[in-house]
Amino acid sequence: MLTELFPNIKLDNLLEATYETFYMTILALIGTCILGIILGLLLYLTAKEGIWQNKYINLIVAAFVNIFRAIPFIILILLLFPFTDFLIGTIRGPNAALPALIIGSAPFYGRLVEIALKEVDKGVVEAAKSMGAKTSTIIFKVLIPESMPALVSGLTVTAIALIGYTAMAGVIGAGGLGNYAYYFGFQRRDFDTVFFCTVIIVIIVFIFQFIGDFITNKMDKR
């Protein structure tokens, strides 16, 4: 049935491309989560009236976040080619896409983390400080747990953006469904391949959105 509707689809190649898209998205999402939370915490803690108030560090972190958020992803990949080649040893394949995916999406998530932390009731933070809680305790026992629904919701939004980034990365040889749609579909004028890859990407987006919404609703105490 599949071969009749989409005669140019090669199932083995399609499955490999789908696996590569999941591989890039999940690993990049893990890296983005870690780096994004660090950036968000630094923005929040070093801001005015923050626990680590320091305008210079705040300006540096904010500049890093703003600059990398402003660079279009396809250009960022090209800019990071030397760094990727040094780090991974190649500029092609799913692993080579990971540095650009993480660096491109972590600043975006970092801003979402900062917003989530700002929504935490300041009274709860002040109460923890008045009881002599250390900064690490405030971060891991108050700030992150209290903002967890918003953090997961932000991570879901970031995951959706990452799926789109993997498709763009595929155009320059990173693998995945973007690579398959471009080289085996568009360049060969096999538009049934392009369409089918698009459908799979949409399904993947729905999967991540459903999982993210489910976890967020379970964590939301309101």
PyMOL commands that place a pseudoatom at each C-alpha (Angstrom):
pseudoatom trace, name=CA, resn=MET, resi=1, chain=A, elem=C, hetatm=0, pos=[0.000, 0.000, 0.000]
pseudoatom trace, name=CA, resn=LEU, resi=2, chain=A, elem=C, hetatm=0, pos=[2.790, 2.429, 0.946]
pseudoatom trace, name=CA, resn=THR, resi=3, chain=A, elem=C, hetatm=0, pos=[4.766, 1.734, -2.212]
pseudoatom trace, name=CA, resn=GLU, resi=4, chain=A, elem=C, hetatm=0, pos=[1.650, 2.278, -4.328]
pseudoatom trace, name=CA, resn=LEU, resi=5, chain=A, elem=C, hetatm=0, pos=[0.876, 5.688, -2.816]
pseudoatom trace, name=CA, resn=PHE, resi=6, chain=A, elem=C, hetatm=0, pos=[4.524, 6.751, -2.510]
pseudoatom trace, name=CA, resn=PRO, resi=7, chain=A, elem=C, hetatm=0, pos=[6.443, 4.851, -5.218]
pseudoatom trace, name=CA, resn=ASN, resi=8, chain=A, elem=C, hetatm=0, pos=[9.753, 6.665, -4.627]
pseudoatom trace, name=CA, resn=ILE, resi=9, chain=A, elem=C, hetatm=0, pos=[9.957, 5.899, -0.904]
pseudoatom trace, name=CA, resn=LYS, resi=10, chain=A, elem=C, hetatm=0, pos=[12.688, 3.469, 0.163]
pseudoatom trace, name=CA, resn=LEU, resi=11, chain=A, elem=C, hetatm=0, pos=[11.528, 2.155, 3.521]
pseudoatom trace, name=CA, resn=ASP, resi=12, chain=A, elem=C, hetatm=0, pos=[14.978, 1.254, 4.875]
pseudoatom trace, name=CA, resn=ASN, resi=13, chain=A, elem=C, hetatm=0, pos=[16.348, 4.713, 4.125]
pseudoatom trace, name=CA, resn=LEU, resi=14, chain=A, elem=C, hetatm=0, pos=[13.225, 6.334, 5.545]
pseudoatom trace, name=CA, resn=LEU, resi=15, chain=A, elem=C, hetatm=0, pos=[13.487, 4.408, 8.816]
pseudoatom trace, name=CA, resn=GLU, resi=16, chain=A, elem=C, hetatm=0, pos=[17.171, 5.307, 9.116]
pseudoatom trace, name=CA, resn=ALA, resi=17, chain=A, elem=C, hetatm=0, pos=[16.371, 8.990, 8.495]
pseudoatom trace, name=CA, resn=THR, resi=18, chain=A, elem=C, hetatm=0, pos=[13.582, 8.902, 11.106]
pseudoatom trace, name=CA, resn=TYR, resi=19, chain=A, elem=C, hetatm=0, pos=[15.942, 7.317, 13.641]
pseudoatom trace, name=CA, resn=GLU, resi=20, chain=A, elem=C, hetatm=0, pos=[18.564, 9.999, 12.941]
pseudoatom trace, name=CA, resn=THR, resi=21, chain=A, elem=C, hetatm=0, pos=[15.979, 12.748, 13.491]
pseudoatom trace, name=CA, resn=PHE, resi=22, chain=A, elem=C, hetatm=0, pos=[14.973, 11.252, 16.854]
pseudoatom trace, name=CA, resn=TYR, resi=23, chain=A, elem=C, hetatm=0, pos=[18.653, 10.740, 17.738]
pseudoatom trace, name=CA, resn=MET, resi=24, chain=A, elem=C, hetatm=0, pos=[19.602, 14.360, 17.006]
pseudoatom trace, name=CA, resn=THR, resi=25, chain=A, elem=C, hetatm=0, pos=[16.495, 15.783, 18.687]
pseudoatom trace, name=CA, resn=ILE, resi=26, chain=A, elem=C, hetatm=0, pos=[16.762, 13.793, 21.919]
pseudoatom trace, name=CA, resn=LEU, resi=27, chain=A, elem=C, hetatm=0, pos=[20.524, 14.236, 22.433]
pseudoatom trace, name=CA, resn=ALA, resi=28, chain=A, elem=C, hetatm=0, pos=[20.362, 17.922, 21.527]
pseudoatom trace, name=CA, resn=LEU, resi=29, chain=A, elem=C, hetatm=0, pos=[17.381, 18.353, 23.865]
pseudoatom trace, name=CA, resn=ILE, resi=30, chain=A, elem=C, hetatm=0, pos=[19.367, 16.877, 26.765]
pseudoatom trace, name=CA, resn=GLY, resi=31, chain=A, elem=C, hetatm=0, pos=[22.293, 19.209, 26.084]
pseudoatom trace, name=CA, resn=THR, resi=32, chain=A, elem=C, hetatm=0, pos=[19.947, 22.162, 25.607]
pseudoatom trace, name=CA, resn=CYS, resi=33, chain=A, elem=C, hetatm=0, pos=[18.183, 21.414, 28.888]
pseudoatom trace, name=CA, resn=ILE, resi=34, chain=A, elem=C, hetatm=0, pos=[21.436, 21.375, 30.859]
pseudoatom trace, name=CA, resn=LEU, resi=35, chain=A, elem=C, hetatm=0, pos=[23.003, 24.448, 29.233]
pseudoatom trace, name=CA, resn=GLY, resi=36, chain=A, elem=C, hetatm=0, pos=[19.694, 26.332, 29.102]
pseudoatom trace, name=CA, resn=ILE, resi=37, chain=A, elem=C, hetatm=0, pos=[19.033, 25.839, 32.819]
pseudoatom trace, name=CA, resn=ILE, resi=38, chain=A, elem=C, hetatm=0, pos=[22.564, 27.052, 33.620]
pseudoatom trace, name=CA, resn=LEU, resi=39, chain=A, elem=C, hetatm=0, pos=[22.092, 30.159, 31.449]
pseudoatom trace, name=CA, resn=GLY, resi=40, chain=A, elem=C, hetatm=0, pos=[18.620, 30.822, 32.872]
pseudoatom trace, name=CA, resn=LEU, resi=41, chain=A, elem=C, hetatm=0, pos=[19.846, 30.480, 36.455]
pseudoatom trace, name=CA, resn=LEU, resi=42, chain=A, elem=C, hetatm=0, pos=[22.765, 32.838, 35.797]
pseudoatom trace, name=CA, resn=LEU, resi=43, chain=A, elem=C, hetatm=0, pos=[20.417, 35.411, 34.254]
pseudoatom trace, name=CA, resn=TYR, resi=44, chain=A, elem=C, hetatm=0, pos=[18.035, 35.138, 37.201]
pseudoatom trace, name=CA, resn=LEU, resi=45, chain=A, elem=C, hetatm=0, pos=[20.566, 34.971, 40.038]
pseudoatom trace, name=CA, resn=THR, resi=46, chain=A, elem=C, hetatm=0, pos=[22.844, 37.769, 38.796]
pseudoatom trace, name=CA, resn=ALA, resi=47, chain=A, elem=C, hetatm=0, pos=[19.997, 40.177, 37.956]
pseudoatom trace, name=CA, resn=LYS, resi=48, chain=A, elem=C, hetatm=0, pos=[19.197, 43.209, 40.078]
pseudoatom trace, name=CA, resn=GLU, resi=49, chain=A, elem=C, hetatm=0, pos=[18.148, 42.101, 43.586]
pseudoatom trace, name=CA, resn=GLY, resi=50, chain=A, elem=C, hetatm=0, pos=[19.161, 38.546, 42.700]
pseudoatom trace, name=CA, resn=ILE, resi=51, chain=A, elem=C, hetatm=0, pos=[21.011, 36.259, 45.105]
pseudoatom trace, name=CA, resn=TRP, resi=52, chain=A, elem=C, hetatm=0, pos=[24.262, 36.673, 43.129]
pseudoatom trace, name=CA, resn=GLN, resi=53, chain=A, elem=C, hetatm=0, pos=[23.567, 40.210, 41.926]
pseudoatom trace, name=CA, resn=ASN, resi=54, chain=A, elem=C, hetatm=0, pos=[26.364, 41.111, 39.500]
pseudoatom trace, name=CA, resn=LYS, resi=55, chain=A, elem=C, hetatm=0, pos=[25.613, 43.418, 36.586]
pseudoatom trace, name=CA, resn=TYR, resi=56, chain=A, elem=C, hetatm=0, pos=[28.787, 42.520, 34.689]
pseudoatom trace, name=CA, resn=ILE, resi=57, chain=A, elem=C, hetatm=0, pos=[28.177, 38.769, 34.678]
pseudoatom trace, name=CA, resn=ASN, resi=58, chain=A, elem=C, hetatm=0, pos=[24.525, 39.416, 33.896]
pseudoatom trace, name=CA, resn=LEU, resi=59, chain=A, elem=C, hetatm=0, pos=[25.460, 41.597, 30.924]
pseudoatom trace, name=CA, resn=ILE, resi=60, chain=A, elem=C, hetatm=0, pos=[27.917, 39.001, 29.589]
pseudoatom trace, name=CA, resn=VAL, resi=61, chain=A, elem=C, hetatm=0, pos=[25.421, 36.127, 29.886]
pseudoatom trace, name=CA, resn=ALA, resi=62, chain=A, elem=C, hetatm=0, pos=[22.607, 38.251, 28.447]
pseudoatom trace, name=CA, resn=ALA, resi=63, chain=A, elem=C, hetatm=0, pos=[24.832, 39.288, 25.518]
pseudoatom trace, name=CA, resn=PHE, resi=64, chain=A, elem=C, hetatm=0, pos=[25.710, 35.637, 24.805]
pseudoatom trace, name=CA, resn=VAL, resi=65, chain=A, elem=C, hetatm=0, pos=[22.043, 34.656, 24.903]
pseudoatom trace, name=CA, resn=ASN, resi=66, chain=A, elem=C, hetatm=0, pos=[20.885, 37.554, 22.734]
pseudoatom trace, name=CA, resn=ILE, resi=67, chain=A, elem=C, hetatm=0, pos=[23.622, 37.130, 20.124]
pseudoatom trace, name=CA, resn=PHE, resi=68, chain=A, elem=C, hetatm=0, pos=[23.087, 33.403, 19.601]
pseudoatom trace, name=CA, resn=ARG, resi=69, chain=A, elem=C, hetatm=0, pos=[19.312, 33.814, 19.607]
pseudoatom trace, name=CA, resn=ALA, resi=70, chain=A, elem=C, hetatm=0, pos=[19.633, 36.415, 16.863]
pseudoatom trace, name=CA, resn=ILE, resi=71, chain=A, elem=C, hetatm=0, pos=[21.758, 34.336, 14.475]
pseudoatom trace, name=CA, resn=PRO, resi=72, chain=A, elem=C, hetatm=0, pos=[19.633, 32.339, 11.977]
pseudoatom trace, name=CA, resn=PHE, resi=73, chain=A, elem=C, hetatm=0, pos=[20.219, 28.637, 12.562]
pseudoatom trace, name=CA, resn=ILE, resi=74, chain=A, elem=C, hetatm=0, pos=[21.370, 27.803, 9.039]
pseudoatom trace, name=CA, resn=ILE, resi=75, chain=A, elem=C, hetatm=0, pos=[24.061, 30.524, 9.306]
pseudoatom trace, name=CA, resn=LEU, resi=76, chain=A, elem=C, hetatm=0, pos=[25.033, 29.352, 12.792]
pseudoatom trace, name=CA, resn=ILE, resi=77, chain=A, elem=C, hetatm=0, pos=[25.753, 25.865, 11.444]
pseudoatom trace, name=CA, resn=LEU, resi=78, chain=A, elem=C, hetatm=0, pos=[28.117, 27.333, 8.849]
pseudoatom trace, name=CA, resn=LEU, resi=79, chain=A, elem=C, hetatm=0, pos=[29.836, 29.554, 11.431]
pseudoatom trace, name=CA, resn=LEU, resi=80, chain=A, elem=C, hetatm=0, pos=[30.392, 26.564, 13.717]
pseudoatom trace, name=CA, resn=PHE, resi=81, chain=A, elem=C, hetatm=0, pos=[31.921, 24.317, 11.024]
pseudoatom trace, name=CA, resn=PRO, resi=82, chain=A, elem=C, hetatm=0, pos=[35.531, 24.803, 12.310]
pseudoatom trace, name=CA, resn=PHE, resi=83, chain=A, elem=C, hetatm=0, pos=[34.449, 24.209, 15.922]
pseudoatom trace, name=CA, resn=THR, resi=84, chain=A, elem=C, hetatm=0, pos=[32.372, 21.171, 14.925]
pseudoatom trace, name=CA, resn=ASP, resi=85, chain=A, elem=C, hetatm=0, pos=[35.234, 19.713, 12.892]
pseudoatom trace, name=CA, resn=PHE, resi=86, chain=A, elem=C, hetatm=0, pos=[37.610, 20.203, 15.845]
pseudoatom trace, name=CA, resn=LEU, resi=87, chain=A, elem=C, hetatm=0, pos=[35.175, 18.714, 18.368]
pseudoatom trace, name=CA, resn=ILE, resi=88, chain=A, elem=C, hetatm=0, pos=[33.606, 15.851, 16.382]
pseudoatom trace, name=CA, resn=GLY, resi=89, chain=A, elem=C, hetatm=0, pos=[36.216, 15.298, 13.648]
pseudoatom trace, name=CA, resn=THR, resi=90, chain=A, elem=C, hetatm=0, pos=[33.711, 15.744, 10.818]
pseudoatom trace, name=CA, resn=ILE, resi=91, chain=A, elem=C, hetatm=0, pos=[31.095, 18.220, 9.623]
pseudoatom trace, name=CA, resn=ARG, resi=92, chain=A, elem=C, hetatm=0, pos=[28.709, 15.591, 8.267]
pseudoatom trace, name=CA, resn=GLY, resi=93, chain=A, elem=C, hetatm=0, pos=[26.326, 13.206, 9.989]
pseudoatom trace, name=CA, resn=PRO, resi=94, chain=A, elem=C, hetatm=0, pos=[23.990, 13.418, 13.016]
pseudoatom trace, name=CA, resn=ASN, resi=95, chain=A, elem=C, hetatm=0, pos=[26.784, 13.824, 15.586]
pseudoatom trace, name=CA, resn=ALA, resi=96, chain=A, elem=C, hetatm=0, pos=[28.214, 16.788, 13.695]
pseudoatom trace, name=CA, resn=ALA, resi=97, chain=A, elem=C, hetatm=0, pos=[24.860, 18.572, 13.968]
pseudoatom trace, name=CA, resn=LEU, resi=98, chain=A, elem=C, hetatm=0, pos=[24.727, 18.344, 17.775]
pseudoatom trace, name=CA, resn=PRO, resi=99, chain=A, elem=C, hetatm=0, pos=[27.020, 21.308, 18.677]
pseudoatom trace, name=CA, resn=ALA, resi=100, chain=A, elem=C, hetatm=0, pos=[25.055, 23.691, 16.436]
pseudoatom trace, name=CA, resn=LEU, resi=101, chain=A, elem=C, hetatm=0, pos=[21.706, 22.297, 17.635]
pseudoatom trace, name=CA, resn=ILE, resi=102, chain=A, elem=C, hetatm=0, pos=[22.642, 22.766, 21.298]
pseudoatom trace, name=CA, resn=ILE, resi=103, chain=A, elem=C, hetatm=0, pos=[24.307, 26.172, 20.904]
pseudoatom trace, name=CA, resn=GLY, resi=104, chain=A, elem=C, hetatm=0, pos=[21.438, 27.366, 18.720]
pseudoatom trace, name=CA, resn=SER, resi=105, chain=A, elem=C, hetatm=0, pos=[18.620, 26.315, 21.049]
pseudoatom trace, name=CA, resn=ALA, resi=106, chain=A, elem=C, hetatm=0, pos=[20.114, 26.622, 24.567]
pseudoatom trace, name=CA, resn=PRO, resi=107, chain=A, elem=C, hetatm=0, pos=[19.997, 30.463, 24.621]
pseudoatom trace, name=CA, resn=PHE, resi=108, chain=A, elem=C, hetatm=0, pos=[16.328, 30.335, 23.581]
pseudoatom trace, name=CA, resn=TYR, resi=109, chain=A, elem=C, hetatm=0, pos=[15.555, 27.875, 26.361]
pseudoatom trace, name=CA, resn=GLY, resi=110, chain=A, elem=C, hetatm=0, pos=[17.699, 29.900, 28.771]
pseudoatom trace, name=CA, resn=ARG, resi=111, chain=A, elem=C, hetatm=0, pos=[15.342, 32.859, 28.359]
pseudoatom trace, name=CA, resn=LEU, resi=112, chain=A, elem=C, hetatm=0, pos=[12.350, 30.602, 28.979]
pseudoatom trace, name=CA, resn=VAL, resi=113, chain=A, elem=C, hetatm=0, pos=[14.053, 29.306, 32.136]
pseudoatom trace, name=CA, resn=GLU, resi=114, chain=A, elem=C, hetatm=0, pos=[14.655, 32.875, 33.326]
pseudoatom trace, name=CA, resn=ILE, resi=115, chain=A, elem=C, hetatm=0, pos=[10.973, 33.727, 32.773]
pseudoatom trace, name=CA, resn=ALA, resi=116, chain=A, elem=C, hetatm=0, pos=[9.899, 30.572, 34.636]
pseudoatom trace, name=CA, resn=LEU, resi=117, chain=A, elem=C, hetatm=0, pos=[12.138, 31.392, 37.604]
pseudoatom trace, name=CA, resn=LYS, resi=118, chain=A, elem=C, hetatm=0, pos=[10.810, 34.955, 37.779]
pseudoatom trace, name=CA, resn=GLU, resi=119, chain=A, elem=C, hetatm=0, pos=[7.305, 33.542, 38.186]
pseudoatom trace, name=CA, resn=VAL, resi=120, chain=A, elem=C, hetatm=0, pos=[8.268, 31.757, 41.411]
pseudoatom trace, name=CA, resn=ASP, resi=121, chain=A, elem=C, hetatm=0, pos=[6.723, 33.495, 44.439]
pseudoatom trace, name=CA, resn=LYS, resi=122, chain=A, elem=C, hetatm=0, pos=[9.415, 35.732, 45.934]
pseudoatom trace, name=CA, resn=GLY, resi=123, chain=A, elem=C, hetatm=0, pos=[7.936, 35.109, 49.362]
pseudoatom trace, name=CA, resn=VAL, resi=124, chain=A, elem=C, hetatm=0, pos=[8.896, 31.436, 49.142]
pseudoatom trace, name=CA, resn=VAL, resi=125, chain=A, elem=C, hetatm=0, pos=[12.473, 32.353, 48.225]
pseudoatom trace, name=CA, resn=GLU, resi=126, chain=A, elem=C, hetatm=0, pos=[12.687, 34.948, 51.021]
pseudoatom trace, name=CA, resn=ALA, resi=127, chain=A, elem=C, hetatm=0, pos=[11.326, 32.419, 53.513]
pseudoatom trace, name=CA, resn=ALA, resi=128, chain=A, elem=C, hetatm=0, pos=[14.031, 29.930, 52.543]
pseudoatom trace, name=CA, resn=LYS, resi=129, chain=A, elem=C, hetatm=0, pos=[16.722, 32.629, 52.843]
pseudoatom trace, name=CA, resn=SER, resi=130, chain=A, elem=C, hetatm=0, pos=[15.435, 33.714, 56.273]
pseudoatom trace, name=CA, resn=MET, resi=131, chain=A, elem=C, hetatm=0, pos=[15.765, 30.126, 57.496]
pseudoatom trace, name=CA, resn=GLY, resi=132, chain=A, elem=C, hetatm=0, pos=[19.435, 30.155, 56.511]
pseudoatom trace, name=CA, resn=ALA, resi=133, chain=A, elem=C, hetatm=0, pos=[19.129, 28.006, 53.389]
pseudoatom trace, name=CA, resn=LYS, resi=134, chain=A, elem=C, hetatm=0, pos=[22.216, 27.905, 51.196]
pseudoatom trace, name=CA, resn=THR, resi=135, chain=A, elem=C, hetatm=0, pos=[22.055, 29.137, 47.622]
pseudoatom trace, name=CA, resn=SER, resi=136, chain=A, elem=C, hetatm=0, pos=[22.316, 25.563, 46.328]
pseudoatom trace, name=CA, resn=THR, resi=137, chain=A, elem=C, hetatm=0, pos=[19.375, 24.574, 48.534]
pseudoatom trace, name=CA, resn=ILE, resi=138, chain=A, elem=C, hetatm=0, pos=[17.303, 27.497, 47.269]
pseudoatom trace, name=CA, resn=ILE, resi=139, chain=A, elem=C, hetatm=0, pos=[18.085, 26.537, 43.670]
pseudoatom trace, name=CA, resn=PHE, resi=140, chain=A, elem=C, hetatm=0, pos=[17.437, 22.784, 43.913]
pseudoatom trace, name=CA, resn=LYS, resi=141, chain=A, elem=C, hetatm=0, pos=[14.768, 22.721, 46.635]
pseudoatom trace, name=CA, resn=VAL, resi=142, chain=A, elem=C, hetatm=0, pos=[12.814, 25.901, 45.878]
pseudoatom trace, name=CA, resn=LEU, resi=143, chain=A, elem=C, hetatm=0, pos=[13.406, 27.537, 42.492]
pseudoatom trace, name=CA, resn=ILE, resi=144, chain=A, elem=C, hetatm=0, pos=[13.590, 24.504, 40.209]
pseudoatom trace, name=CA, resn=PRO, resi=145, chain=A, elem=C, hetatm=0, pos=[10.783, 22.458, 41.875]
pseudoatom trace, name=CA, resn=GLU, resi=146, chain=A, elem=C, hetatm=0, pos=[8.450, 25.478, 42.016]
pseudoatom trace, name=CA, resn=SER, resi=147, chain=A, elem=C, hetatm=0, pos=[9.052, 26.377, 38.374]
pseudoatom trace, name=CA, resn=MET, resi=148, chain=A, elem=C, hetatm=0, pos=[9.094, 22.804, 37.048]
pseudoatom trace, name=CA, resn=PRO, resi=149, chain=A, elem=C, hetatm=0, pos=[5.779, 22.937, 35.103]
pseudoatom trace, name=CA, resn=ALA, resi=150, chain=A, elem=C, hetatm=0, pos=[6.944, 26.074, 33.280]
pseudoatom trace, name=CA, resn=LEU, resi=151, chain=A, elem=C, hetatm=0, pos=[10.387, 24.539, 32.698]
pseudoatom trace, name=CA, resn=VAL, resi=152, chain=A, elem=C, hetatm=0, pos=[8.866, 21.431, 31.111]
pseudoatom trace, name=CA, resn=SER, resi=153, chain=A, elem=C, hetatm=0, pos=[6.484, 23.529, 29.043]
pseudoatom trace, name=CA, resn=GLY, resi=154, chain=A, elem=C, hetatm=0, pos=[9.411, 25.639, 27.813]
pseudoatom trace, name=CA, resn=LEU, resi=155, chain=A, elem=C, hetatm=0, pos=[11.414, 22.518, 27.039]
pseudoatom trace, name=CA, resn=THR, resi=156, chain=A, elem=C, hetatm=0, pos=[8.498, 21.229, 24.960]
pseudoatom trace, name=CA, resn=VAL, resi=157, chain=A, elem=C, hetatm=0, pos=[8.471, 24.431, 22.906]
pseudoatom trace, name=CA, resn=THR, resi=158, chain=A, elem=C, hetatm=0, pos=[12.249, 24.126, 22.492]
pseudoatom trace, name=CA, resn=ALA, resi=159, chain=A, elem=C, hetatm=0, pos=[11.931, 20.491, 21.380]
pseudoatom trace, name=CA, resn=ILE, resi=160, chain=A, elem=C, hetatm=0, pos=[9.516, 21.521, 18.618]
pseudoatom trace, name=CA, resn=ALA, resi=161, chain=A, elem=C, hetatm=0, pos=[12.000, 24.161, 17.452]
pseudoatom trace, name=CA, resn=LEU, resi=162, chain=A, elem=C, hetatm=0, pos=[14.803, 21.577, 17.561]
pseudoatom trace, name=CA, resn=ILE, resi=163, chain=A, elem=C, hetatm=0, pos=[12.900, 19.247, 15.245]
pseudoatom trace, name=CA, resn=GLY, resi=164, chain=A, elem=C, hetatm=0, pos=[12.756, 22.086, 12.736]
pseudoatom trace, name=CA, resn=TYR, resi=165, chain=A, elem=C, hetatm=0, pos=[16.469, 22.750, 13.242]
pseudoatom trace, name=CA, resn=THR, resi=166, chain=A, elem=C, hetatm=0, pos=[17.307, 19.100, 12.505]
pseudoatom trace, name=CA, resn=ALA, resi=167, chain=A, elem=C, hetatm=0, pos=[15.477, 19.400, 9.188]
pseudoatom trace, name=CA, resn=MET, resi=168, chain=A, elem=C, hetatm=0, pos=[17.562, 22.472, 8.282]
pseudoatom trace, name=CA, resn=ALA, resi=169, chain=A, elem=C, hetatm=0, pos=[20.751, 20.723, 9.394]
pseudoatom trace, name=CA, resn=GLY, resi=170, chain=A, elem=C, hetatm=0, pos=[19.846, 17.802, 7.138]
pseudoatom trace, name=CA, resn=VAL, resi=171, chain=A, elem=C, hetatm=0, pos=[20.028, 20.033, 4.067]
pseudoatom trace, name=CA, resn=ILE, resi=172, chain=A, elem=C, hetatm=0, pos=[23.798, 20.413, 4.584]
pseudoatom trace, name=CA, resn=GLY, resi=173, chain=A, elem=C, hetatm=0, pos=[24.454, 16.737, 5.267]
pseudoatom trace, name=CA, resn=ALA, resi=174, chain=A, elem=C, hetatm=0, pos=[23.553, 16.145, 8.902]
pseudoatom trace, name=CA, resn=GLY, resi=175, chain=A, elem=C, hetatm=0, pos=[21.245, 13.251, 8.081]
pseudoatom trace, name=CA, resn=GLY, resi=176, chain=A, elem=C, hetatm=0, pos=[17.686, 12.811, 9.279]
pseudoatom trace, name=CA, resn=LEU, resi=177, chain=A, elem=C, hetatm=0, pos=[14.397, 13.458, 7.539]
pseudoatom trace, name=CA, resn=GLY, resi=178, chain=A, elem=C, hetatm=0, pos=[15.488, 16.888, 6.300]
pseudoatom trace, name=CA, resn=ASN, resi=179, chain=A, elem=C, hetatm=0, pos=[18.445, 15.322, 4.546]
pseudoatom trace, name=CA, resn=TYR, resi=180, chain=A, elem=C, hetatm=0, pos=[16.275, 12.549, 3.064]
pseudoatom trace, name=CA, resn=ALA, resi=181, chain=A, elem=C, hetatm=0, pos=[13.565, 14.965, 1.898]
pseudoatom trace, name=CA, resn=TYR, resi=182, chain=A, elem=C, hetatm=0, pos=[16.078, 17.301, 0.252]
pseudoatom trace, name=CA, resn=TYR, resi=183, chain=A, elem=C, hetatm=0, pos=[18.512, 14.904, -1.415]
pseudoatom trace, name=CA, resn=PHE, resi=184, chain=A, elem=C, hetatm=0, pos=[16.191, 11.990, -2.229]
pseudoatom trace, name=CA, resn=GLY, resi=185, chain=A, elem=C, hetatm=0, pos=[13.037, 14.024, -2.725]
pseudoatom trace, name=CA, resn=PHE, resi=186, chain=A, elem=C, hetatm=0, pos=[13.468, 17.633, -3.778]
pseudoatom trace, name=CA, resn=GLN, resi=187, chain=A, elem=C, hetatm=0, pos=[16.659, 17.272, -5.842]
pseudoatom trace, name=CA, resn=ARG, resi=188, chain=A, elem=C, hetatm=0, pos=[15.214, 14.294, -7.715]
pseudoatom trace, name=CA, resn=ARG, resi=189, chain=A, elem=C, hetatm=0, pos=[11.816, 15.973, -8.099]
pseudoatom trace, name=CA, resn=ASP, resi=190, chain=A, elem=C, hetatm=0, pos=[10.247, 13.090, -6.181]
pseudoatom trace, name=CA, resn=PHE, resi=191, chain=A, elem=C, hetatm=0, pos=[7.759, 15.220, -4.296]
pseudoatom trace, name=CA, resn=ASP, resi=192, chain=A, elem=C, hetatm=0, pos=[5.958, 12.236, -2.827]
pseudoatom trace, name=CA, resn=THR, resi=193, chain=A, elem=C, hetatm=0, pos=[9.130, 11.689, -0.776]
pseudoatom trace, name=CA, resn=VAL, resi=194, chain=A, elem=C, hetatm=0, pos=[9.128, 15.330, 0.373]
pseudoatom trace, name=CA, resn=PHE, resi=195, chain=A, elem=C, hetatm=0, pos=[5.457, 15.074, 1.346]
pseudoatom trace, name=CA, resn=PHE, resi=196, chain=A, elem=C, hetatm=0, pos=[5.880, 11.810, 3.259]
pseudoatom trace, name=CA, resn=CYS, resi=197, chain=A, elem=C, hetatm=0, pos=[8.898, 13.153, 5.184]
pseudoatom trace, name=CA, resn=THR, resi=198, chain=A, elem=C, hetatm=0, pos=[6.839, 16.230, 6.079]
pseudoatom trace, name=CA, resn=VAL, resi=199, chain=A, elem=C, hetatm=0, pos=[4.042, 14.034, 7.420]
pseudoatom trace, name=CA, resn=ILE, resi=200, chain=A, elem=C, hetatm=0, pos=[6.488, 12.089, 9.602]
pseudoatom trace, name=CA, resn=ILE, resi=201, chain=A, elem=C, hetatm=0, pos=[8.018, 15.307, 10.971]
pseudoatom trace, name=CA, resn=VAL, resi=202, chain=A, elem=C, hetatm=0, pos=[4.526, 16.591, 11.845]
pseudoatom trace, name=CA, resn=ILE, resi=203, chain=A, elem=C, hetatm=0, pos=[3.783, 13.309, 13.638]
pseudoatom trace, name=CA, resn=ILE, resi=204, chain=A, elem=C, hetatm=0, pos=[7.050, 13.604, 15.605]
pseudoatom trace, name=CA, resn=VAL, resi=205, chain=A, elem=C, hetatm=0, pos=[6.092, 17.160, 16.594]
pseudoatom trace, name=CA, resn=PHE, resi=206, chain=A, elem=C, hetatm=0, pos=[2.711, 15.929, 17.850]
pseudoatom trace, name=CA, resn=ILE, resi=207, chain=A, elem=C, hetatm=0, pos=[4.415, 13.152, 19.852]
pseudoatom trace, name=CA, resn=PHE, resi=208, chain=A, elem=C, hetatm=0, pos=[6.757, 15.589, 21.617]
pseudoatom trace, name=CA, resn=GLN, resi=209, chain=A, elem=C, hetatm=0, pos=[3.922, 18.073, 22.203]
pseudoatom trace, name=CA, resn=PHE, resi=210, chain=A, elem=C, hetatm=0, pos=[1.679, 15.386, 23.686]
pseudoatom trace, name=CA, resn=ILE, resi=211, chain=A, elem=C, hetatm=0, pos=[4.405, 14.091, 26.008]
pseudoatom trace, name=CA, resn=GLY, resi=212, chain=A, elem=C, hetatm=0, pos=[5.342, 17.622, 27.100]
pseudoatom trace, name=CA, resn=ASP, resi=213, chain=A, elem=C, hetatm=0, pos=[1.725, 18.635, 27.772]
pseudoatom trace, name=CA, resn=PHE, resi=214, chain=A, elem=C, hetatm=0, pos=[1.064, 15.400, 29.667]
pseudoatom trace, name=CA, resn=ILE, resi=215, chain=A, elem=C, hetatm=0, pos=[4.080, 15.885, 31.967]
pseudoatom trace, name=CA, resn=THR, resi=216, chain=A, elem=C, hetatm=0, pos=[3.287, 19.569, 32.483]
pseudoatom trace, name=CA, resn=ASN, resi=217, chain=A, elem=C, hetatm=0, pos=[-0.324, 18.835, 33.472]
pseudoatom trace, name=CA, resn=LYS, resi=218, chain=A, elem=C, hetatm=0, pos=[0.817, 16.133, 35.898]
pseudoatom trace, name=CA, resn=MET, resi=219, chain=A, elem=C, hetatm=0, pos=[3.285, 18.511, 37.569]
pseudoatom trace, name=CA, resn=ASP, resi=220, chain=A, elem=C, hetatm=0, pos=[1.017, 21.555, 37.693]
pseudoatom trace, name=CA, resn=LYS, resi=221, chain=A, elem=C, hetatm=0, pos=[-0.383, 21.802, 41.243]
pseudoatom trace, name=CA, resn=ARG, resi=222, chain=A, elem=C, hetatm=0, pos=[-2.818, 24.596, 40.428]
for i in range(1, 222): cmd.bond("trace and resi %d" % i, "trace and resi %d" % (i + 1))
show_as sticks, trace
zoom trace
